[in-house]
């Protein structure tokens, strides 16, 4: 499945809706985990993740403590462990996540 099609599927759960052009969904932790799994299963390479505080009025505010980039880690496994841990730790909070994938399959199917 194409990355854009997977992202479209998750836009219904996004706290940030489409504006001009395509944007990635910003998801509560439970949907972020599902999005991660679907994109990884489809063979897309995880590039990074950003986190935001989601307020009752609908606004979101970036929080750099939830920002991670694949280039900061020695192995994809280390990166996934940190991303998964951050998302799981925020399961019952007001934090939402935007997850970036490379728009193209990895050649060996790894993350």
C-alpha positions, 0 to 999 in steps of 0.5 A: 500500500502506498504511504499516502494511502496509509496516511489518508486512512489515519487522517480520520484520527488526526488532531490536525486536519488537511490544510493546503496539500498533503500533511502527515496525520498527528495522532494520539498514541494508540493510533500512532502505534497502529500507524507505525505498524502499518507503515513498517509492515508496508516496507517504509523506512521510519525517518523521525517523529515529533511530539506535541501537546494537544490542548482541549481547544484543539491547538497543538504545541511542539515539545522537543523532548519527543523529537527523534531522528533516525540519524541519531541512532546506530541501528534501526532497532535502537531507533524503534525502541526509543520511538516505541517507548516514547509513544507507549509512555504517553498513552494516557496523556495529551501528547500527540505524534507526527511520524515521518516515513521515507516515501519509498520502500526500503530495498531490504524491507528493514526499518 
